[in-house]
Amino acid sequence: MDFPERIAFVAERLGMTEDEVKAMIANPKEDKTFPVDKENIPSYIDFTVLNAFATSEDIVSLCEKAKTYQTAAVCVNPNRVKLAAENLKGTNIGLAAVVGFPLGATSGAMKAAEAAYAISEGANEIDMVIDIGAMLEGDYKKVLGDIQEVRKACANEYLKVIIETCYLSKEQIIDASIMVMSCADNVKTSTGFGKAGATAENVKLMRQVVGPKFGVKAAGGVRTKEAAREMIEAGATRIGASSPALFE
């Protein structure tokens, strides 16, 4: 960890000592889902349909395309998890559900309940949104508390935490990444519903914070193979995307 001044700041905001924060992030989870072939772009992709007007037909089509391209996962809203699970049965494709999406502006308890519901319907990955307002005003206890509540609800399922980088300063991205690596599996740039999506610069910064083995997901605005390769080179191990152009 090359950001001692941020460790000190996070510790102050959490009401902890620097040593306690260092201990909290000393052994981050090793992401077992890392792709092994950088040229195999589909193996990085969480193929995504999260719009408000998605129909059952859209979800079935998403799953069929994911099976054709052999993506890492599909990502849907909680109300579509059961349908997606039925259509992915017998495959090795992950099934992610978003939680507290897209604003993050609800309680940790509600996010945890949403995560538990999604898992009961068949999800094995959760993409939760932090409390962005709390992050901006420096209420790090609320931010971390939400993540911890969802972590408990997820048990051993794969937990990605969306920090919505477009609203954060460089320092806040570092701080959020520190908190995420304390109890989740992956730190994710964006919902795709903010004012901007992933940038290679932010992905690289997040990778520097979390080290070489922790998951980093780039999402939002990644629509071409060239953009995907840029994110992979910056350190992304997952890419959230809805564009078929990534596979053509």
N, C-alpha and C positions, 0 to 999 in steps of 0.2 A: 504494500500500500504506500504510494508515493504522495499522499495528500495529508500530512500530519495536521496541518492547520484546519482541514475540514473535519478530521477526526475530533479535534478539540471542540469545534463548533457544534457538531452533532451531539457530542457528549453533554455539552452545556444545555442544549435544547431538550435533551431527553432526561436531564437530571441525573446523569450517570458520570462516572469517572472515565477518563480516556482509556485506562486499562480495561474497564468493563466493556467499553465499545470495541476495543481491539480484540478482546476475548470473544465477543459476540460474532465477529466476522473472521475469526482466526481459521475456521475450517468450513468455508462455504461449500455447498453441495457441488459435487462434480456432475456435470450434465452428461448423462449417458446417451442422449439423443443426438450428439454431435454428428453431422454428416462426415463421411470419410473422403468423399470425392468432390472437390470444389467445382468441377465441371458439370456435375449432376445437379443442376439448379432445382429441379422438382423436389429433390430430397431435402431442400431447405424450406420449402414452401408450406405455409399454413394457408390453404386455399379457402377463401373467405366470402361469405355472403351475410352481411349484417344490416342491410338496409331495411327500413320500416315496411316496405311493400313487398318483401320477399314472400313468394308463395310456396306451397308444398312442392310444386313442380320445379321451382328454382332450387330447392334443397336437394331433390333427387338428382337433378342435372349436375349440381355441384359435386355430389358424391360420385357420380359416374365418371366425371372428368378427373376427379382425384384418383380414382382407381385406374383410369387409363394412363395418367401421367405418373402415378405412384408418388404422390406428394407425401410430405411428412405427416400432415394432418389436414383436417378441415376445421373451420371455425364458424360457429353459428350462434344465434341467440338461444337462450335457455329453452324457449318454447318450441324450438326445432330440434332439440337434442335427440329425442326419442326417434323421430323420423330418420335423422341422420344415422343413428346407431343401427337401425334396422337395415339401412342401405349399405353400411360399411361392415356388416357382420361377416366374419371369416377373413378379413383383411388385417394387415398390420398398420393401417393408417390410423393415426391418432384422431381423437374427437375432442375438440376444444369448445368450451362455452365461455362467453363473456359475462362478466359480473360487475354490477355497478356501472354499467355501460350506457352512454359514452361519457357521462359527466363526472362520475365518481362521487357525486354529491348526495350520498345517503350514509346511513350508519354502518359501522363495522358489522353489527349484528345482522342487518339486512343483507349485506354482501355475503356474509357467511351462510345465511339461510339460502340465498340464491345459489351459492356454490354447492351446498349440500343437495339441493333439489336437482341441479344439473348432473351431479354425479349419480344420483339415484336413477336418473333417466338414461344413463349410459356414457356420460362424459368421462374421460380420463385425463383431461387437461383443463385448467381454468386460467382465463386471462382477465384479471381484475384491474380496475382503475383505482388509483390512489385518490384520496381526498385532495384535489388540486388546490382548492382554496386554503385548506389547512397548511399545505406545503408552502404556499406563497406567503402566508402570514406567520410562518415559523412555528406552527403547532406540530412539531415533529412527533410528539407523543400520540396525537390522533392519527397521524399518517402511519406510524409503525403499529399502533394498536389495531387498526383496520387490517393490515397485512397479517398480523399474528392471528386475528380471529378467523380470517379466511384460511390461513394455514391449518388451523385446528380442524376446520370443516372439511378440508381436502384430504386429511390423513396423509397418505403417501402418493397422492396423485400429483402430476406435474403442474406447478404453479408459476405462471408468468405474471409480472406486475407492470402495469402500464403507467408510466410516470408523466406522460404528455409533455415531452421536451419542448414543444413550441412555446409553452407558457413559462418556462423556467430559465433562469440564468445558468451560466456554466457552473457556478458554485452550487446552485440548487440541484442540478443534474448529478453532480458528484455526491451530494448529501443524500439524495433520494436513492441513488445506486448503492450507497453504503447500507442504508436501512434495508433495502430489498435483499441484498446478499446475506443478510443475517438470518433469514428464515424462508426464503423462496428458492426457486430453481432457475429463474430467468428474469432479466430486467428488459422491458419492452419500451420502445420509444414513444409510440403514439396510438391513438384510437383510430386515426384516419378521419375523424370528425372535427378535429381542431383546426386552427388557422393555418397549420402547416404539418407536414408529415416527417418522415425520417430523413436525416441528412447523414452523410458519411462522417462528417466531423463529429456529430454527437454520438454515433455508434462507436467511433474510435475512442472517444473520451470515456464512454461507459465501459468499454473493454479494458481500458487502462485501470479503471477503478476496481472492477470485479476480478481481474486476473484472467489467466488463460483457460480455465476449465469451467467457469460459470456460464450459463446461457445468456445470450443477448439476442433480442429479436428486433429487427427493423420493420416497421409497419407504417403505411401511409405514403402514397405517392410512388411506390415502387412498381412500375408498369412495364418495364422492358428488361430484356436479358442484360443489357449493359448496366442498367441501374442496379439490378440484382447482384451482378458481379462486383460492382463498386461497394455495395454493402457487405458482401462476403469478405472482400479484401480489407475492409475497415474493421472486421471482427464479428459480424453477425453470424449466428448459427441457426437462426430461424428468420424467415421473411414472411410477413403477412401481406397477402396480395389477392386481388380478384381478377387480374387481367390475364386472359388466355394467351396474350402476346409473350408471356414469360416462357411458354412451352413451345412456341412455334419457331 
